Each structure stands twice: as structure tokens, then as C-alpha cells.
Amino acid sequence: MIIRFVGLLLLIHPYLSSGLTRINANEAVAIGGINQWISIKGVDVTDPVLLFLHGGPGNSAMGYADQFTGELQKHFVVVQWDQRESGTTKKLNTFTAPLTVALFEKDAIDLINYLRARFSKDKIYLVGHSWGGFLGLTVAAKYPELLVCYIAINPMVYQEESERLTLEFMKKKARQAGKKEAMDELSRVQVPFQNGEQLYYHRKWLADWMGTKPYSKSYIESWSTKWLALFNEASHVNFVQAAPEIKCPIYFFIGSKDYQTYFKLAEDYYNRLKADKKALFWFMNSAHLLNLTEPKKLQEIIIYQLLPKLD
């Protein structure tokens, strides 16, 4: 079932003189018993379908996705999805049930099956970043038959351990630099995080060390009210144990400076993972947001290295 809203763009028309059919759609679809918002862009509706799973949880990528999918849209039907309680999906629904990994997993599978039916595809390409990387790994491990391949961008592979390692690293740096404020605030942090304040202190000093701007304390504490329980549930999963084998092609895109989803844990999981086809691509100039810092390289790898092998 597709619910279209008056005033929103849904264009399907001939693409120049080539006989191709362009699609540029923004619409709500019935997924998981609620209306969930998707964007679909491509120059030819017969191209392979690529679904992107955004991070967070709760951080819609729809407003800036063209920055890292503009070229992909020339080769794929690219689908962005505002997950449950995110972006426009949140605006469309009143939802009070607990947020769980199982619920998001079911939503993802329902959407994948919807896209397979709509575009007459046996399988689709799946891409996930951070929390979306975790969700995508869950799907790939359990439903590999639905995927041409899975591309994990700085995924959460064992986030509890990632937070611990980064916390100890930051404490050491603070002691060496004699930063009393950092030492005091980091000493209050427990992993898994008990509240939004602990998460804020962790991210505050990570941003300070990386030379980036942290989210405000009020934003992180507000985010934690809704999302921290789900984040901690996902963070407890160790994919080395939970998914030692994935039976579809899988590719890791890892920022060499990423201490938020610690790059060494992703590398370790990749090295241990059993898969018929796998590869790891390093992004040496990137930390956690490699889709924004090196979008050209990301797209070129997918288009020129992965697509020809899997088409």
C-alpha cells in the first residue's frame, strides 16, 4: 500500500531521449503498521535498487543524502528511509511502544520486501552507516537471500567494547595532557552508558580530541530519553560471536580515524568473518562520517569496483 500526499513530488517521465524512465518520489508507505517515509531517486527504474540505512538511531539522512548518492543515482534506484521515530516518519505517526532491535529489524525486512516487489527485483543492494551499519549486519546475517550485497560503513560491530576502548584511550590522553576537567568528567562515565550525561561527556571529549564540534548537552540528554535503551541493546551485540558467517557478499568501508565506532574492532571482525565474497576499503582521510568527508571515493568504489562484479 502506498499513501501519496498532495503537494509532494512524484515524477516518472522519459529520461532525455534514451528511453529510460526517471523516478523522483517522496512518499509514505505502510511498513510495520505505521506510515514510514521514503525517498526514491534514479534515472532508470530498471536499475538495481540500493537502500540506505541511516545512523543514530534517530538521525535521518534524507536532507543531505544527495551529497553522497548523487552519482549513485545514475546507476541505481537509490532509496532513503526515515526509520521509525525519525525525520518525517516521526511526524506522520504517534508511537508509544518500546523501541527494540527486533522492531527495527522487522521494519527493514518489510521495506526490503516492499522494494523487491515494487521494482520486480529478487535482491537489492543494502548500505548502512553506524547504527544503520549495525541494522544492516543484522539483516545480512539473517536474510542474505534478499541481498545482492551488503555495504557496511563504519558499522557498530561491538559498540560496548568500542565505547570502553575509546573511553580508556581518552582518559589516558587527558592524564598525559593534565586536563583536569576531562579527567573529572570522563571518570563519571560508565559503559554501557547509564544516562545522557555520561554519553555527553564521552562524546564531548571525543570531539575535543578529534577537533570537531560536539552536540550540546541538552540535545544528547533529550536524545537519550528516547534512544539510549535501544542504543545500549544494540551496543551489547558482538557480531564476532553473533554472526561469524554472512552468506552474501559483504564489503566494509572504514574510516581510519574513526574512534566512535572503533575502526580496529571493525577490522578485527572483517578478518574473522567467513564470507564467500568480502573486501575492506580504508578511507584514510575520514573518521566516523566518511560518507560526507569522502563521498566521491565511496561512490566510485560502489559504481566501478562492486557493481561490475555483482551485476
Number of C-alpha atoms within 10 A of each C-alpha: 9 10 12 14 11 7 6 10 13 16 13 15 14 14 13 10 6 8 10 15 17 21 22 17 18 20 18 22 19 16 20 16 8 17 21 27 25 20 20 20 25 26 23 22 19 16 18 20 26 27 24 23 28 26 22 16 22 19 15 22 18 18 9 10 18 16 13 19 22 16 16 21 23 16 19 24 25 27 23 23 25 23 25 25 22 20 19 20 21 18 12 16 13 10 11 7 7 11 18 14 16 11 13 16 16 14 20 22 16 15 20 22 16 16 19 16 12 9 15 12 15 13 20 23 21 25 23 22 25 24 26 25 26 27 26 27 26 21 21 24 18 14 14 19 14 20 20 20 25 27 26 27 30 31 29 30 32 22 28 21 19 21 23 16 15 17 23 13 13 20 19 13 15 19 12 9 11 11 12 11 11 20 18 13 17 23 15 11 19 15 17 20 19 14 16 20 18 22 22 24 22 25 22 21 23 20 16 13 12 14 9 11 12 16 12 12 17 12 11 21 18 13 15 20 11 15 20 22 18 16 21 16 15 21 21 14 19 18 20 18 11 11 18 15 16 22 17 20 19 26 20 21 23 27 25 20 19 20 22 22 27 27 24 15 21 24 18 12 19 20 13 11 18 15 15 11 12 18 15 16 14 16 19 13 12 17 21 22 17 25 23 14 17 16 17 16 14 20 18 14 13 15 17 10 11 16 17 9 8 10 7
